[in-house]
């Protein structure tokens, strides 16, 4: 279905029923699968044939959603994971191990920052954070022979930094490195990272992909663009994997995706649940429509807040005076999504008063679904970070993260206006 537009792929990709089968994927709520032919089952284990033998590695309902997301991103394979954070973790561990290092933009979601800055170092994987606004020369100084990948977010959560794909992908290609991009806040509707040099694409499908805040999930997409064969940075792809029948991943059509599933999903069991895959699959049907409305609403709200006397600053790439407006026009011309951040004039107490005065917009530890919601990252999602780390991540104390839903923009603005009047 590669010739269809993204709007059509949202609705049609991932599931193609045979005569008499369900028009949408069924929920295959089974841990295991029957085989009367022993060799057929063995061939599945050896990856010589397609099939399902245990839902810890693959499941038909999950596979349907994987197919849809892979089609949307133009990838060769996708792997459904239990959550967005498990997707980031498994993708990282597919490439890096003890003694290796990785480069991560410091403008990333707090959970990702903590994973790379605190948890992975306990496994012997060093993370070297970089300012995405730095020059290519400065970023390249962090790379050595043990560097395994560079990771950044298309639109950073919550700092709203827009990734300069040209600069970062240029660095990755120059040094033979995998470029991994978290595209959660853009989705393939607004940006397809593969087209700008990304080799691995990550999603928290719990956000825009699923759209309704009803199902946790994550997705790893293998873009199929990286050549692992004979690359000295990736010996694990070029030597036989004795834990999987001596498989040499670099010789396969889908090296990264196969290694991630055969090793990491197998050993961690962090696969997406069939019910969550089903909910996410049908939610994704309307993704193109929703992203258009989210982006339009956010543009209107950002313009309103930018003129309000009780707002110190607003960060949304749709604003012409935004630092990343030019990059957004280049890489996100269809819209910049529904999330924005702004600074309330005053301290944390002013932020609290404002948020508690909202009626339509609710306080939630979530972002990017159909309902508008608000959060104070410094005291919630990013509270584990030190003041210095908060500064690095672009999260000042007065930052309010606002996720714009698909309600009437007029109603959203009226609610914001009334709450700002209370401070």
C-alpha positions as a printed NumPy array, in Angstrom:
array([[  0.   ,   0.   ,   0.   ],
       [  2.997,   2.31 ,  -0.405],
       [  1.375,   4.355,  -3.179],
       [ -1.527,   5.553,  -1.036],
       [ -1.548,   8.838,   0.868],
       [ -1.087,   8.901,   4.629],
       [ -4.77 ,   9.682,   5.128],
       [ -5.675,   6.442,   3.352],
       [ -2.981,   4.401,   5.097],
       [ -4.349,   5.455,   8.484],
       [ -7.63 ,   3.784,   7.583],
       [ -6.547,   0.885,   5.378],
       [ -3.022,  -0.251,   6.289],
       [ -2.095,  -3.108,   8.591],
       [ -5.013,  -5.483,   8.11 ],
       [ -6.251,  -7.116,   4.92 ],
       [ -8.958,  -9.681,   5.693],
       [ -9.59 , -12.75 ,   3.602],
       [-13.105, -13.637,   2.481],
       [-15.327, -14.101,   5.493],
       [-12.842, -12.678,   8.01 ],
       [-13.507,  -9.759,  10.341],
       [-13.192,  -6.379,   8.604],
       [-11.085,  -5.087,  11.501],
       [ -8.512,  -7.176,  13.395],
       [ -9.852,  -9.534,  15.999],
       [ -8.465,  -9.46 ,  19.519],
       [ -6.278, -12.548,  19.675],
       [ -6.25 , -12.868,  23.454],
       [ -4.117, -16.002,  23.523],
       [ -0.674, -16.693,  24.886],
       [  0.023, -19.602,  22.552],
       [ -0.83 , -21.114,  19.16 ],
       [ -1.545, -24.62 ,  17.893],
       [  0.762, -26.546,  15.523],
       [  0.07 , -30.065,  14.282],
       [  3.259, -29.967,  12.202],
       [  6.425, -30.032,  14.344],
       [  8.685, -28.833,  11.53 ],
       [  6.411, -25.887,  10.776],
       [  6.704, -24.766,  14.387],
       [ 10.489, -25.26 ,  14.32 ],
       [ 10.706, -23.134,  11.173],
       [  8.912, -20.327,  12.99 ],
       [ 11.436, -20.489,  15.821],
       [ 14.271, -20.374,  13.271],
       [ 12.656, -17.398,  11.494],
       [ 12.512, -19.452,   8.293],
       [  8.766, -18.905,   7.983],
       [  6.166, -16.461,   9.245],
       [  3.861, -17.477,  12.046],
       [  3.025, -17.123,  15.705],
       [  4.037, -19.457,  18.473],
       [  3.957, -17.38 ,  21.665],
       [  2.53 , -13.913,  22.324],
       [  5.633, -12.867,  24.243],
       [  7.329, -12.455,  20.841],
       [  4.523, -11.8  ,  18.382],
       [  0.744, -11.775,  18.237],
       [ -1.683, -11.34 ,  15.297],
       [ -3.498,  -8.346,  16.771],
       [ -0.248,  -6.626,  17.653],
       [  1.085,  -7.449,  14.182],
       [ -1.838,  -5.641,  12.541],
       [ -1.032,  -2.443,  14.421],
       [  2.68 ,  -2.909,  13.718],
       [  1.876,  -3.155,  10.014],
       [ -0.163,   0.028,  10.074],
       [  2.554,   2.073,  11.795],
       [  5.309,   0.659,   9.565],
       [  3.281,   1.644,   6.501],
       [  2.701,   5.166,   7.823],
       [  6.427,   5.671,   8.404],
       [  7.581,   3.896,   5.248],
       [  9.52 ,   1.421,   7.379],
       [ 10.379,  -2.218,   6.714],
       [  9.165,  -3.447,  10.107],
       [  7.671,  -2.271,  13.389],
       [  7.66 ,  -3.762,  16.878],
       [  4.837,  -3.115,  19.323],
       [  6.03 ,  -2.584,  22.89 ],
       [  4.33 ,  -2.36 ,  26.264],
       [  4.853,   1.418,  26.531],
       [  6.716,   4.278,  24.963],
       [  9.478,   4.008,  27.554],
       [  9.891,   0.289,  26.88 ],
       [ 10.212,   1.119,  23.177],
       [ 13.026,   3.592,  23.89 ],
       [ 14.736,   1.126,  26.225],
       [ 14.542,  -1.875,  23.879],
       [ 15.682,   0.145,  20.874],
       [ 18.687,   1.403,  22.85 ],
       [ 19.636,  -2.07 ,  24.123],
       [ 19.39 ,  -3.519,  20.626],
       [ 22.326,  -1.321,  19.658],
       [ 24.319,  -0.654,  22.829],
       [ 25.811,  -2.681,  25.665],
       [ 28.292,  -2.368,  28.504],
       [ 31.277,  -0.25 ,  27.502],
       [ 29.385,   1.619,  24.796],
       [ 28.163,   5.196,  24.797],
       [ 25.285,   7.032,  23.155],
       [ 24.53 ,  10.646,  22.308],
       [ 21.2  ,  12.076,  23.412],
       [ 19.725,  15.519,  22.91 ],
       [ 19.276,  17.163,  26.294],
       [ 15.892,  18.448,  25.069],
       [ 13.927,  15.232,  25.611],
       [ 11.088,  13.924,  27.756],
       [ 12.031,  13.613,  31.431],
       [ 11.614,   9.84 ,  31.48 ],
       [ 13.996,   9.474,  28.547],
       [ 16.479,  11.853,  30.181],
       [ 16.409,   9.782,  33.363],
       [ 16.663,   6.465,  31.485],
       [ 19.798,   7.551,  29.652],
       [ 21.281,   9.638,  32.439],
       [ 20.655,   7.323,  35.399],
       [ 19.442,   3.825,  34.535],
       [ 21.477,   2.801,  31.481],
       [ 24.776,   3.923,  33.071],
       [ 24.114,   1.252,  35.731],
       [ 24.304,  -1.248,  32.87 ],
       [ 27.592,   0.189,  31.697],
       [ 26.16 ,   2.371,  28.913],
       [ 27.33 ,   5.975,  29.081],
       [ 25.096,   8.767,  27.828],
       [ 26.602,  11.961,  26.514],
       [ 23.982,  14.708,  26.387],
       [ 24.27 ,  17.484,  23.838],
       [ 22.536,  20.791,  23.271],
       [ 20.644,  20.367,  19.973],
       [ 21.329,  24.032,  19.189],
       [ 25.097,  23.506,  19.318],
       [ 27.155,  23.402,  16.15 ],
       [ 27.821,  20.122,  14.374],
       [ 31.515,  20.446,  15.299],
       [ 30.712,  20.689,  19.008],
       [ 28.383,  17.69 ,  18.902],
       [ 30.875,  15.606,  16.931],
       [ 33.471,  16.055,  19.681],
       [ 31.368,  13.697,  21.85 ],
       [ 31.663,  10.809,  19.372],
       [ 34.259,   8.067,  19.673],
       [ 34.714,   4.48 ,  18.479],
       [ 32.287,   3.164,  21.115],
       [ 29.413,   5.493,  20.218],
       [ 26.42 ,   3.453,  19.039],
       [ 23.677,   5.927,  18.145],
       [ 22.335,   9.464,  18.343],
       [ 18.806,  10.041,  19.648],
       [ 16.605,  13.144,  19.649],
       [ 12.931,  14.083,  19.486],
       [ 11.288,  15.633,  16.411],
       [  9.403,  18.004,  18.721],
       [ 10.882,  17.943,  22.207],
       [  8.593,  17.353,  25.186],
       [  8.026,  19.846,  26.822],
       [ 10.626,  22.36 ,  25.613],
       [  9.209,  22.373,  22.048],
       [ 12.647,  22.307,  20.425],
       [ 12.315,  21.28 ,  16.768],
       [ 14.996,  18.882,  15.57 ],
       [ 17.392,  20.099,  12.896],
       [ 17.351,  16.868,  10.923],
       [ 19.857,  18.128,   8.384],
       [ 22.505,  18.829,  11.005],
       [ 21.983,  15.748,  13.175],
       [ 21.507,  13.237,  10.348],
       [ 24.586,  14.695,   8.672],
       [ 26.621,  13.962,  11.804],
       [ 25.238,  10.427,  12.029],
       [ 26.007,   9.62 ,   8.399],
       [ 29.499,  11.114,   8.592],
       [ 30.392,   8.793,  11.48 ],
       [ 28.424,   5.709,  10.38 ],
       [ 26.014,   5.993,  13.31 ],
       [ 22.376,   5.017,  13.649],
       [ 20.073,   8.002,  14.053],
       [ 17.128,   7.261,  16.34 ],
       [ 14.248,   9.748,  16.477],
       [ 11.314,   9.874,  18.865],
       [  8.49 ,  11.115,  16.651],
       [  5.69 ,  10.878,  19.228],
       [  4.514,  14.497,  19.129],
       [  4.699,  14.837,  15.358],
       [  3.476,  11.39 ,  14.229],
       [  4.065,  10.321,  10.615],
       [  1.221,  12.631,   9.576],
       [  3.233,  15.771,  10.294],
       [  6.758,  14.39 ,   9.822],
       [  8.228,  11.152,   8.45 ],
       [ 11.723,  11.032,   9.985],
       [ 12.901,   8.402,   7.488],
       [ 12.699,  11.047,   4.77 ],
       [ 15.16 ,  13.209,   6.719],
       [ 17.759,  10.591,   7.633],
       [ 16.357,   8.655,  10.619],
       [ 17.129,   4.931,  10.784],
       [ 14.996,   3.999,  13.808],
       [ 11.779,   5.778,  14.791],
       [ 10.186,   5.585,  18.239],
       [  6.634,   6.271,  19.41 ],
       [  4.652,   6.317,  22.559],
       [  1.489,   5.098,  20.853],
       [ -0.408,   6.036,  24.023],
       [ -0.388,   9.598,  22.682],
       [ -1.649,  10.806,  19.292],
       [ -1.395,   7.392,  17.636],
       [ -4.083,   5.887,  19.848],
       [ -5.661,   9.253,  20.528],
       [ -8.004,   8.548,  23.438],
       [ -5.749,   7.862,  26.465],
       [ -7.206,   4.381,  26.725],
       [ -4.23 ,   2.098,  26.026],
       [ -0.535,   2.114,  26.903],
       [  1.823,   1.191,  24.12 ],
       [  5.01 ,   1.949,  22.269],
       [  6.333,   1.276,  18.793],
       [  9.791,   0.852,  17.279],
       [ 10.022,   1.301,  13.507],
       [ 12.975,  -0.025,  11.52 ],
       [ 13.265,   2.379,   8.6  ],
       [ 15.407,  -0.122,   6.691],
       [ 17.924,   2.563,   5.78 ],
       [ 21.05 ,   1.573,   7.73 ],
       [ 23.719,  -0.809,   6.438],
       [ 25.038,  -2.786,   9.41 ],
       [ 27.091,  -5.206,   7.305],
       [ 30.859,  -4.915,   7.872],
       [ 30.311,  -1.78 ,   9.968],
       [ 32.943,  -1.931,  12.753],
       [ 30.653,  -0.058,  15.142],
       [ 28.151,  -2.922,  15.198],
       [ 29.928,  -6.265,  15.654],
       [ 26.799,  -7.719,  17.31 ],
       [ 25.106,  -7.487,  13.905],
       [ 28.013,  -9.084,  12.038],
       [ 28.86 , -12.12 ,  14.167],
       [ 26.602, -15.156,  14.704],
       [ 24.162, -14.81 ,  17.579],
       [ 24.587, -18.09 ,  19.414],
       [ 21.494, -17.341,  21.497],
       [ 19.44 , -17.514,  18.312],
       [ 20.793, -20.425,  16.271],
       [ 23.85 , -18.552,  15.022],
       [ 21.823, -15.891,  13.211],
       [ 23.836, -13.098,  11.594],
       [ 21.488, -10.131,  11.68 ],
       [ 23.364,  -8.042,   9.111],
       [ 22.649, -10.718,   6.49 ],
       [ 18.892, -10.353,   6.915],
       [ 16.494,  -8.073,   5.057],
       [ 15.453,  -6.49 ,   8.378],
       [ 18.561,  -6.513,  10.638],
       [ 17.549,  -4.101,  13.398],
       [ 13.912,  -5.164,  13.634],
       [ 14.793,  -8.85 ,  13.731],
       [ 17.484,  -8.419,  16.387],
       [ 15.188,  -6.3  ,  18.52 ],
       [ 12.421,  -8.902,  18.434],
       [ 14.553, -12.063,  18.533],
       [ 16.721, -10.834,  21.411],
       [ 15.182,  -7.968,  23.34 ],
       [ 11.458,  -8.657,  23.062],
       [ 12.167, -12.341,  23.635],
       [ 14.24 , -11.702,  26.765],
       [ 12.219,  -8.879,  28.325],
       [  8.697,  -9.849,  27.28 ],
       [  7.81 ,  -6.158,  26.948],
       [  5.483,  -6.668,  23.985],
       [  2.28 ,  -4.695,  23.494],
       [ -0.853,  -6.39 ,  24.866],
       [ -3.356,  -7.587,  22.224],
       [ -6.214,  -5.532,  23.702],
       [ -4.058,  -2.39 ,  23.707],
       [ -2.985,  -3.078,  20.123],
       [ -6.629,  -3.416,  19.079],
       [ -7.638,  -0.14 ,  20.757],
       [ -4.633,   1.624,  19.258],
       [ -5.266,   0.192,  15.788],
       [ -8.806,   1.519,  15.582],
       [ -7.812,   4.814,  17.237],
       [ -5.165,   5.311,  14.557],
       [ -7.876,   5.239,  11.876],
       [ -8.594,   8.926,  12.559],
       [ -4.991,  10.047,  13.133],
       [ -4.736,  12.228,  10.019],
       [ -7.984,  14.042,  10.802],
       [ -7.056,  14.579,  14.437],
       [ -3.546,  15.88 ,  13.764],
       [ -4.955,  18.538,  11.456],
       [ -7.392,  19.725,  14.157],
       [ -4.81 ,  19.523,  16.962],
       [ -2.401,  21.676,  14.943],
       [ -5.021,  24.247,  13.971],
       [ -6.253,  24.603,  17.55 ],
       [ -2.731,  24.895,  18.966],
       [ -1.855,  27.625,  16.491],
       [ -4.888,  29.66 ,  17.602],
       [ -4.194,  29.091,  21.306],
       [ -0.493,  29.952,  20.94 ],
       [ -1.414,  33.246,  19.241],
       [ -3.842,  34.057,  22.074],
       [ -1.358,  33.289,  24.847],
       [  1.448,  35.204,  23.125],
       [ -0.574,  38.411,  23.526],
       [ -1.798,  37.824,  27.083],
       [ -0.312,  40.175,  29.725],
       [ -0.02 ,  37.419,  32.352],
       [  2.004,  35.126,  30.1  ],
       [  5.77 ,  35.632,  30.068],
       [  6.573,  33.56 ,  26.987],
       [  5.042,  30.953,  24.659],
       [  6.791,  28.115,  22.851],
       [  5.072,  26.761,  19.761],
       [  6.774,  26.58 ,  16.354],
       [  3.73 ,  28.051,  14.59 ],
       [  4.575,  31.483,  16.016],
       [  6.625,  33.475,  13.526],
       [  8.978,  34.794,  16.201],
       [  9.633,  31.299,  17.567],
       [ 13.265,  30.224,  17.481],
       [ 12.361,  27.04 ,  15.595],
       [  9.765,  28.461,  13.206],
       [ 12.   ,  28.066,  10.139],
       [ 12.854,  24.456,  11.017],
       [  9.176,  23.733,  11.573],
       [  8.291,  25.133,   8.162],
       [ 10.948,  22.884,   6.639],
       [ 10.251,  19.633,   8.471],
       [  6.672,  20.104,   9.738],
       [  4.909,  22.143,   7.053],
       [  1.516,  20.459,   7.596],
       [  1.336,  21.529,  11.231],
       [  3.291,  21.376,  14.472],
       [  0.984,  19.327,  16.64 ],
       [ -1.19 ,  20.165,  19.592],
       [  1.313,  20.604,  22.386],
       [  2.758,  23.907,  23.507],
       [  4.432,  25.273,  26.595],
       [  4.238,  28.714,  28.141],
       [  5.503,  30.577,  31.157],
       [  3.095,  32.027,  33.673],
       [  4.333,  35.327,  35.064],
       [  5.199,  34.5  ,  38.653],
       [  6.22 ,  31.489,  40.71 ],
       [  5.035,  27.892,  41.052],
       [  2.106,  29.01 ,  43.226],
       [  0.841,  31.172,  40.367],
       [  1.112,  28.164,  38.051],
       [ -0.852,  26.067,  40.544],
       [ -3.579,  28.687,  40.927],
       [ -3.92 ,  28.974,  37.172],
       [ -4.184,  25.217,  36.588],
       [ -6.642,  24.677,  39.447],
       [ -8.859,  27.459,  38.043],
       [ -9.319,  25.69 ,  34.698],
       [-12.722,  24.093,  34.116],
       [-12.645,  22.512,  30.659],
       [ -8.932,  21.755,  30.604],
       [ -7.91 ,  19.167,  33.194],
       [ -4.651,  18.445,  35.025],
       [ -3.283,  15.1  ,  33.811],
       [ -0.01 ,  13.217,  33.617],
       [ -0.594,  12.789,  29.937],
       [ -0.334,  14.606,  26.665],
       [ -1.56 ,  14.348,  23.091],
       [ -5.04 ,  12.879,  23.194],
       [ -8.415,  14.256,  22.076],
       [ -9.039,  16.124,  25.36 ],
       [ -7.132,  19.256,  26.333],
       [ -5.005,  18.85 ,  29.447],
       [ -2.366,  20.718,  31.372],
       [  0.644,  19.845,  33.53 ],
       [  3.439,  21.486,  35.507],
       [  6.475,  19.392,  34.433],
       [  8.996,  20.71 ,  36.978],
       [  6.914,  19.356,  39.87 ],
       [  5.587,  16.214,  38.149],
       [  7.049,  14.45 ,  35.098],
       [ 10.462,  16.075,  35.521],
       [ 10.548,  16.288,  39.329],
       [ 13.312,  13.65 ,  39.514],
       [ 15.708,  16.047,  37.738],
       [ 18.01 ,  18.455,  39.539],
       [ 17.749,  22.2  ,  38.94 ],
       [ 20.718,  21.96 ,  36.585],
       [ 19.136,  19.067,  34.697],
       [ 15.843,  20.967,  34.455],
       [ 17.743,  23.877,  32.956],
       [ 19.47 ,  21.528,  30.484],
       [ 16.116,  20.035,  29.475],
       [ 14.602,  23.482,  28.947],
       [ 12.092,  23.17 ,  31.794],
       [ 11.999,  26.357,  33.925],
       [  9.929,  26.437,  37.113],
       [  7.153,  28.53 ,  35.581],
       [  6.691,  26.3  ,  32.52 ],
       [  3.175,  24.99 ,  31.996],
       [  2.723,  22.218,  29.431],
       [ -0.537,  22.532,  27.56 ],
       [ -1.833,  19.766,  25.328],
       [ -4.51 ,  21.086,  23.008],
       [ -7.306,  18.671,  22.177],
       [ -9.862,  18.66 ,  19.388],
       [-12.555,  20.628,  21.229],
       [-13.631,  24.036,  19.906],
       [-10.667,  26.404,  19.947],
       [-13.013,  29.155,  21.175],
       [-13.983,  27.095,  24.233],
       [-10.355,  26.272,  25.003],
       [ -9.329,  29.923,  24.792],
       [-12.25 ,  31.014,  26.962],
       [-11.221,  28.543,  29.667],
       [ -7.604,  29.714,  29.558],
       [ -8.667,  33.336,  29.7  ],
       [-10.887,  32.815,  32.74 ],
       [ -8.15 ,  30.914,  34.61 ],
       [ -5.504,  33.527,  33.822],
       [ -7.86 ,  36.159,  35.247],
       [ -7.571,  34.355,  38.618],
       [ -3.836,  35.019,  39.021]])
